[in-house]
Amino acid sequence: MTLTPSRRLALSIAVSSALFAAPTTLLAAGFYLQEQGVSGLGRAYAGEAAIASDASTIYFNPAGMTRLESNELQAGVHLLIPNAEVNQRNTQAHGRDSSNPYDPTPIPNLYWAEQYADRVWLGFGLTAPFGLKNEYNDDFFARYDSLESDLQVLNLQPSIAFELTDRISIGGGLDLQYADATLRSATPGGLPPSPATDGEFELEGDNWDVGFNIGMQFDLNDDTRLGIHYRDGITHTLKGTVTSTQQGVLPGRADLKLPDIASIGIQHRFSDRWTGLAQYTWFNWSNFDEIQIQLPQGNEQVLEQNYRNSYALAVGAEYAMNPRWTLRGGIQYDQTPTQTDGRSTRTPDGDRTWFSFGASYASSERFTFDLGYSYIHIASEDLDITRSFNGTDINMQGTTKGHVHVLSAAMRYHF
């Protein structure tokens, strides 16, 4: 049976729903998840705004759909295996260091791209571009900052691309985004603070909202392509409940401000076999300055975050070994948006350095398989957290460091 574009889109959405049905699939070790394409992971996401090697270009720059060699349906998964150490240096909370607060987590992606007319392409992507999941023991030294953080962001992206000329393409799409969050922390039951007398504070909320993204690609000559892409930062107003030991269950809301993201990438073909790639990405994280939890009668709780704008710089290369095999590798420096004045145990992040490699195997004209691996080193950073309860400040100081292994695989069907 021949599937029309609308039926293929419906099939993509159905498969996407199945991939994301499990309650743990959106959980991740980081707040922003670059893991949105397997071939890209193999080159540390160098040149993603320009290369358009497969349908994951829908996320990184939908203009790249005009460069695809065939229509494509792609399904991939990334297994994140994070490890973090959060150790106390000086604290008034009388607790202990944390064990690893993360579990191994799969992150799936799904894409569909198809040429609709002579110079028009349609596409759809389903991704989890932001996510967070960690949980500490009840006697964790920074428990008044956090005990549990669970953020799930699901992004549905219908997209369109136009080939304006043989060398210039433009593309864009809507970001139909769902966010769901649970934030839980301890509250002191008396002085001196003790886990035995602690209470709890928990916020649960969710929201749907809409944003957009747009990009362009330019073939500067037969061997060099430049790509630029911008993604709008969506602000989610999470509506739900606040549960506390002191006040019971109350309606509550909080704003989650996601960053604008702008990228510029370049690819250059040095020969029939070698291609070099580079990319610079800027994140407007400074709008995530606080989490303001609003309660009835105008009451509120403000959790300072003090994020700064940050950037990522990646370089990589691909080698076409033969018509079936392509090898790739890359390095990325990813600056943390967190600062000592505001860094939370909810996102105990540091500057990240990626070391990546991967391969693609075309088993036939219809099927291609991608594999990728990244080791991400997370630099040691200081924690200096103060939380106030009924006019009493509790200071928690420590250090954090970690690393992440990422294993990725994808299957591409060409039609």
Disulfide bonds with the S-S distance in Angstrom:
none
